[in-house]
Amino acid sequence: MARNLWIGKPGLLREITQAAKSWDRGAELNVSEFKSLEGQITTIAPARTARRLKFAWDWLEPADAEHLIRLARRVNGPGMLGRNVYAGRSVVVIDPAAVNLLDPYQAAGQTLNPGGHEHWFTVQGAITISPTVDDVVVGSCDNAATKIGWRHGVWPGWPVMPGMRISWLLPPDWDSEVATAQLDWKDVDGTYLSTTSAAGPLVTGTAPAGAAFVTPVGAPGRTGLTGLAGASLTIGEEPVALSLGDGCPAMAVTGYTETPATRLPYRSVSIDLVEVAGAAL
C-alpha cells in the first residue's frame, strides 16, 4: 500500500498500482545569482521551495487513466455527489517515495511563524512555542494533561482512505514512559470520527469507514519544555525518527498528455503537478 501512488480529491483517492515508466519529483529552488565586478557571487533564494511531480505511464488501465484525465480536466466523476466539499479544487498526491508525510519544516521542528501556529495547535491544555533553540523550536507545557496536534497546512488533516494503515511516531526526546501517541480520524468535511491511541511514542491504526483525514496528536505526559522535532507520519511503513519530511501538499495539475495505445482501451498518460499554497485553484 505504501509504495503505490495515491491521487485524487480528498475522500476520493485512487491507488495507481501500475509503476510509472518515468517519474520526476524535483523542486523549484528559484535561486538567483548576482555577480559583482570583482567576480564575487551573491545568491538570493526564497525560504520555501515548491515541489513538482511528473509521472508517465504506458498502457495504463482504462479506469486509472480516466481518473487521471478527470483530475487534469477538472471533471468531477462518480462518487462526488454528497462528498463534493473539495470539488473543483486541487488534488492530493501521496508520493510513494515519501518516508515522512510531515511538512519538511514541521518534521525538523522549525517554523517561519514565531508562534508555530502553522505546524502545531493545542488539542487539550496549553503549550507555548518558544523562540528557536539551536534552530529548533520547543514548547513549554504548563499542564501534564496537554495534548498537541500536528497541523496540515491546507486540509483538516493528512488525507487517507478507509483501510489505510497509518503509523505515527512522536519526537524522540519525549519521555516514552509517560507520553501517548494518538491518531484522530475525520470525515471529508473535517468532522471528528474516532481516535486510535497507544501509550508510548508509537501508534499504528487502520483508517475506519468514512475516514478522509487523520490528525496526529501527542501527549507529552509531563510539564516543562518539550521538543517538537523528529516526529514521523507514514502510510504502511514503520516510521523513522528524525527522517526528512517530504510533506503531503495540495497540488494542482499543470499539464497532461493522453495517447491511445495500439490496443484499445488502454492509454498512455503523463501528468504534471505543482505544489500550491492553498486548496483552491
Salt bridges, closest charged atoms under 4 A:
GLU28 OE2 - ARG52 NE 2.47
ASP58 OD1 - LYS21 NZ 3.28
ASP64 OD1 - ARG14 NE 2.60
GLU66 OE2 - ARG70 NE 3.64
ASP95 OD2 - ARG25 NE 2.77
ASP103 OD2 - ARG48 NH2 2.64
GLU118 OE2 - HIS119 NE2 3.81
ASP187 OD1 - ARG83 NH1 3.89
GLU237 OE2 - ARG3 NE 3.78
GLU238 OE2 - ARG165 NH2 2.73
ASP246 OD1 - ARG25 NH2 3.24
GLU258 OE2 - ARG267 NH1 2.99
